[in-house]
Each structure stands twice: as structure tokens, then as C-alpha cells.
Amino acid sequence: MTFSLQVLASLMLERLGAREDLYMLLVIVLALIFGLYNLIPNAAAQLASALLFGPTRTTQWACYFHLLSLPKRYPAQYVGRLLGYGNLVLALAGDVPVGMLNSFITSADTVDATVQRYILVHGFLELGLLATLALPWHLHRTMRTHALKTLSQVQVASTA
């Protein structure tokens, strides 16, 4: 299963590799759908969430490594260090708060309060994830600005 997910992520990056804005948008949309399914308290939504977890996580990591290793973004001599520091930040942000959030959710006296806290925490996390839609927007603007600058330089060079 993991191998087939890696193949799908590779095919997607082969097709969209030059369009960082599109593949990062796809990753964020997948993560938002996964989170929304996670918030719906019924078996079908939880099954859909569980089935979406693997493709979402595989695509996230593939796009993360692809984006940071693009030669036009960062010089090759810095990519290893950048990935190392990035992975450290991701590990701390992904692992440290989990215990605190879990403690907050399960410290309720009643089952209903536990469910409400779960929905509250995941709702806030989903809102935070919604804010990451700024990344594909920024990537698109940057790409468009670069393309317009290149076009104007070509026009100036052709008229000279």
C-alpha cells in the first residue's frame, strides 16, 4: 500500500513539479478534508478519515521534500541543512503538543465533555490548517511576479 501511495505522489509531482502552488494546494485540501472527516462523529466519516490518512501524509511529505529541494528555491549546498532543521521543527511541533492536547481532552469528568473538548481542539487545529492556504497563494503570486518580470525583460531585450 505504501509503495503505491509513493508512486501516486511521484506521478503527481512529475506532472505538477513546476507548479508548487498547485501541489501544495492539493496537499492542504487533502489535509483539510482529512481533518473535517475526523471531526464528524460517525463511523463512515471516521473510516473515510482513516483511509485518507495514508495518501494525505505521503503526499505531504513528498511535496515538502520536493519544494525544499528545488534548485531554484535553495542552493544545493543548503538543502540538507534546511531539511534537517525543518524536520526538527516539524518533530517538535508535531510531537510535543500531542500529550498536552490529549491530557486536555481526556481530563473531562463526563464522556460528553470529552467529546466536546475533542471537537474543540480539532476545530482549532482545522482553523490553523485553513490559515496555511496562504502558502499556495504566496507561491502563486511569487511565480506570477517572476513570470511577468521575465516577460518584461524579454520584451526589453527584443526591442533593443
RONUNU-159864 format. One record per residue (C-alpha): x, y, z; residue number from 1. Coordinates in Angstrom, 3 decimals, padded with zeros to 6 digits. Layout:
! residues N
X->X	Y->Y	Z->Z	num->NUM
...
//
This chain:
! residues 160
X->000.000	Y->000.000	Z->000.000	num->1
X->002.748	Y->002.439	Z->000.942	num->2
X->004.596	Y->001.749	Z->-002.294	num->3
X->001.506	Y->002.524	Z->-004.390	num->4
X->000.986	Y->005.780	Z->-002.467	num->5
X->004.584	Y->006.746	Z->-003.134	num->6
X->004.111	Y->006.022	Z->-006.818	num->7
X->000.985	Y->008.199	Z->-006.917	num->8
X->002.774	Y->011.055	Z->-005.131	num->9
X->005.704	Y->010.718	Z->-007.544	num->10
X->003.410	Y->010.822	Z->-010.572	num->11
X->001.656	Y->013.890	Z->-009.189	num->12
X->004.974	Y->015.674	Z->-008.616	num->13
X->006.204	Y->014.676	Z->-012.057	num->14
X->003.132	Y->016.277	Z->-013.568	num->15
X->002.869	Y->019.324	Z->-011.262	num->16
X->006.530	Y->019.643	Z->-010.220	num->17
X->006.971	Y->023.098	Z->-011.700	num->18
X->003.747	Y->024.359	Z->-010.108	num->19
X->004.497	Y->024.450	Z->-006.391	num->20
X->001.317	Y->026.412	Z->-005.791	num->21
X->-000.877	Y->023.646	Z->-007.217	num->22
X->000.679	Y->020.681	Z->-005.473	num->23
X->000.855	Y->022.485	Z->-002.134	num->24
X->-002.809	Y->023.493	Z->-002.570	num->25
X->-003.667	Y->019.837	Z->-003.219	num->26
X->-001.836	Y->018.778	Z->-000.051	num->27
X->-003.610	Y->021.373	Z->002.084	num->28
X->-007.017	Y->020.491	Z->000.647	num->29
X->-006.370	Y->016.795	Z->001.362	num->30
X->-005.366	Y->017.659	Z->004.938	num->31
X->-008.472	Y->019.837	Z->005.384	num->32
X->-010.743	Y->017.044	Z->004.129	num->33
X->-008.991	Y->014.565	Z->006.424	num->34
X->-009.493	Y->016.918	Z->009.380	num->35
X->-013.146	Y->017.541	Z->008.566	num->36
X->-013.851	Y->013.819	Z->008.348	num->37
X->-012.067	Y->013.447	Z->011.666	num->38
X->-014.490	Y->015.932	Z->013.255	num->39
X->-017.648	Y->014.131	Z->012.126	num->40
X->-018.665	Y->011.698	Z->014.872	num->41
X->-019.961	Y->008.770	Z->012.822	num->42
X->-018.389	Y->005.533	Z->011.653	num->43
X->-018.451	Y->006.291	Z->007.913	num->44
X->-016.658	Y->009.615	Z->008.354	num->45
X->-014.086	Y->008.040	Z->010.669	num->46
X->-013.460	Y->005.268	Z->008.123	num->47
X->-013.056	Y->007.856	Z->005.357	num->48
X->-010.648	Y->009.772	Z->007.591	num->49
X->-008.613	Y->006.634	Z->008.290	num->50
X->-008.471	Y->005.768	Z->004.573	num->51
X->-007.454	Y->009.326	Z->003.672	num->52
X->-004.678	Y->009.492	Z->006.281	num->53
X->-002.109	Y->007.472	Z->004.307	num->54
X->-002.456	Y->009.286	Z->000.978	num->55
X->-002.552	Y->012.641	Z->002.723	num->56
X->000.556	Y->012.043	Z->004.829	num->57
X->002.512	Y->010.503	Z->001.924	num->58
X->001.638	Y->013.418	Z->-000.337	num->59
X->002.512	Y->015.961	Z->002.381	num->60
X->005.989	Y->014.547	Z->002.889	num->61
X->006.656	Y->014.126	Z->-000.829	num->62
X->005.653	Y->017.717	Z->-001.550	num->63
X->007.604	Y->019.041	Z->001.440	num->64
X->010.827	Y->017.370	Z->000.300	num->65
X->010.225	Y->018.348	Z->-003.316	num->66
X->009.563	Y->022.004	Z->-002.507	num->67
X->012.628	Y->022.402	Z->-000.316	num->68
X->014.957	Y->020.605	Z->-002.720	num->69
X->014.150	Y->022.664	Z->-005.809	num->70
X->017.362	Y->024.270	Z->-007.123	num->71
X->015.516	Y->027.490	Z->-007.993	num->72
X->014.457	Y->027.832	Z->-004.324	num->73
X->017.595	Y->026.976	Z->-002.394	num->74
X->021.193	Y->026.280	Z->-003.423	num->75
X->022.064	Y->022.574	Z->-003.326	num->76
X->024.661	Y->023.030	Z->-000.575	num->77
X->021.970	Y->024.229	Z->001.857	num->78
X->019.231	Y->021.681	Z->001.150	num->79
X->020.453	Y->019.020	Z->003.616	num->80
X->020.798	Y->021.514	Z->006.443	num->81
X->017.447	Y->023.090	Z->005.584	num->82
X->015.710	Y->019.707	Z->005.613	num->83
X->017.368	Y->018.783	Z->008.907	num->84
X->016.298	Y->021.999	Z->010.645	num->85
X->012.844	Y->021.785	Z->009.069	num->86
X->012.385	Y->018.200	Z->010.254	num->87
X->013.458	Y->019.187	Z->013.768	num->88
X->010.861	Y->021.971	Z->013.872	num->89
X->008.200	Y->019.624	Z->012.471	num->90
X->009.048	Y->016.939	Z->015.033	num->91
X->008.831	Y->019.388	Z->017.932	num->92
X->005.619	Y->020.989	Z->016.667	num->93
X->004.082	Y->017.610	Z->015.844	num->94
X->005.047	Y->015.598	Z->018.918	num->95
X->005.347	Y->017.948	Z->021.893	num->96
X->001.803	Y->019.392	Z->021.976	num->97
X->000.128	Y->015.996	Z->021.442	num->98
X->000.497	Y->014.943	Z->025.074	num->99
X->-000.817	Y->018.264	Z->026.349	num->100
X->-003.777	Y->018.219	Z->023.960	num->101
X->-004.577	Y->014.618	Z->024.831	num->102
X->-004.418	Y->015.444	Z->028.538	num->103
X->-006.739	Y->018.411	Z->027.999	num->104
X->-009.259	Y->016.309	Z->026.077	num->105
X->-009.314	Y->013.360	Z->028.470	num->106
X->-009.341	Y->015.373	Z->031.706	num->107
X->-013.097	Y->015.905	Z->031.450	num->108
X->-015.315	Y->014.242	Z->034.036	num->109
X->-018.023	Y->013.115	Z->031.627	num->110
X->-017.970	Y->011.472	Z->028.224	num->111
X->-019.943	Y->014.336	Z->026.656	num->112
X->-017.344	Y->016.850	Z->027.868	num->113
X->-014.563	Y->014.696	Z->026.413	num->114
X->-016.265	Y->014.666	Z->023.005	num->115
X->-016.852	Y->018.412	Z->023.174	num->116
X->-013.196	Y->019.049	Z->024.031	num->117
X->-012.094	Y->016.744	Z->021.214	num->118
X->-014.231	Y->018.680	Z->018.741	num->119
X->-012.989	Y->021.990	Z->020.155	num->120
X->-009.301	Y->021.042	Z->019.858	num->121
X->-009.664	Y->019.566	Z->016.386	num->122
X->-011.777	Y->022.532	Z->015.309	num->123
X->-009.000	Y->024.927	Z->016.312	num->124
X->-006.420	Y->022.747	Z->014.578	num->125
X->-008.578	Y->022.768	Z->011.456	num->126
X->-008.768	Y->026.573	Z->011.589	num->127
X->-004.984	Y->026.694	Z->011.887	num->128
X->-004.700	Y->024.424	Z->008.881	num->129
X->-007.087	Y->026.701	Z->006.988	num->130
X->-004.593	Y->029.520	Z->007.525	num->131
X->-001.967	Y->027.511	Z->005.636	num->132
X->-003.877	Y->028.202	Z->002.427	num->133
X->-001.771	Y->031.364	Z->002.405	num->134
X->001.231	Y->029.269	Z->001.283	num->135
X->-000.128	Y->028.225	Z->-002.151	num->136
X->-001.458	Y->031.755	Z->-002.622	num->137
X->002.006	Y->033.173	Z->-001.873	num->138
X->003.678	Y->030.618	Z->-004.154	num->139
X->001.277	Y->031.520	Z->-006.970	num->140
X->001.883	Y->035.253	Z->-006.552	num->141
X->005.651	Y->034.716	Z->-006.465	num->142
X->005.546	Y->032.552	Z->-009.580	num->143
X->003.334	Y->035.042	Z->-011.424	num->144
X->005.527	Y->038.006	Z->-010.435	num->145
X->008.645	Y->036.158	Z->-011.595	num->146
X->006.984	Y->035.249	Z->-014.910	num->147
X->005.902	Y->038.866	Z->-015.519	num->148
X->009.390	Y->040.144	Z->-014.680	num->149
X->010.956	Y->037.626	Z->-017.062	num->150
X->008.479	Y->038.547	Z->-019.798	num->151
X->009.195	Y->042.267	Z->-019.452	num->152
X->012.962	Y->041.600	Z->-019.584	num->153
X->012.491	Y->039.559	Z->-022.772	num->154
X->010.404	Y->042.349	Z->-024.318	num->155
X->013.004	Y->044.956	Z->-023.429	num->156
X->015.798	Y->042.785	Z->-024.846	num->157
X->013.882	Y->042.156	Z->-028.088	num->158
X->013.224	Y->045.873	Z->-028.680	num->159
X->016.863	Y->046.816	Z->-028.112	num->160
//
